[in-house]
Amino acid sequence: MIELLAPAGNLEKLKIAVLYGADAVFIGGKEFSLRSRASNFTLEDIKEGCEFAHKHNAKVHVTTNILPHNNNLEGLKEYLINLEKCGVDAIICASLYIINTALKYTNLEVHVSTQDSVCNVEAINFYKSLGCKRVVLGREVSLAELKDIRSKTDMDIEVFIHGGMCSSYSGRCMLSNEMASRDANRGGCAHSCRWNYDLIDNDKLINNGNYFSLASKDLCALKYIPDFIDNNITSLKIEGRMKSIHYIATVVNAYRRAIDEYYKFKTVDFDKYDFMIKKAENRLTSIGFYNGDPGVNEHLYINFGEEPSQEYVGNVLGYEDGYMIMEVRNYFTKDDTLEVFSPKEELKTFKITEILDENNEVVEVCNHPNQIVKIKVPFKVLEFDFIRKV
Ligand code: SF4
């Protein structure tokens, strides 16, 4: 069965991703990883994450995908050995030196990072000859090319199915280095492509009040699930270790349900899962390179920002005697109708009849993030369920 691989920026996100249907998660350690600002895991966290994931039959991949300079190499061998001791299932590497060290001193499965922009079968065969187990293809490979590659190699192949795209060739960007002195290839990307820019033609400002964006739309390849499965692709990767727990739960669960539906019925209700994803996705999406070179529809042009979902109002921490214990995340009032989003159930809604604070005092309005409240519910809810406003 095809693997659904989800991002996890911390232990809470790892648990949410696994509970909402990921077969594997990818995380970054404190060292040798890109996305160094994505609340990276200590070795203790990695061990705990592996134990949790394995208990739920999921795997943990750790990114060790920086392009190291001489002063980044110290402690690499010991770090990789420690990852193996923590129970990590695979590491994701870009540097040949890190690949070689991992293969020489550990039994970790080595996956070749998308940072290496592998877009052809000869490159795949090269990494296979080294002993690597899997290649994460460059996001620039079209579906037609993917099918051709698959027909010519039995190497494990991972592709991106959802999330942010680089407007530069994947991982070969110096924009952030130039604009913010932060090296994207050593974990420091400042997302400079998403900043607001003026557009000037022959010294004339032509953006008419709207700022121009250099970024691409995010990827959403939901409709290609049948193609990926029918062509024996090994793994479908969702990008976004910096995203919220609500985003991860929503997107992972939509893809989980869509994949399971295709295996069961050989058809997928794409509109249903697209609607589900949009409850958390706040950027415009496109199919990236899957239909060939991107055109105007794949570029973002105008920056719409990244507003958090206003429908998402809180997380369930527990259930006691007809009340759910909830951590508030966004504004709602006692007059609202709420929706319960749970990993294995269909959505359930209810009209609020009573909200109590920690002292059992009646609350009319919830507008303090992280406030703990008790809400009367007509059915049982579970820890890790999410609550949205209808
Ligand atoms: S600045 Fe944009 S294009 Fe460059 S690495 Fe970061 S996300 Fe990619």
Boltz pocket constraint, residues with backbone or C-beta under 6 A from the ligand:
constraints:
  - pocket:
      binder: B
      contacts: [[A, 165], [A, 166], [A, 167], [A, 168], [A, 171], [A, 173], [A, 174], [A, 175], [A, 176], [A, 184], [A, 189], [A, 190], [A, 191], [A, 192], [A, 193], [A, 194]]
      max_distance: 6.0
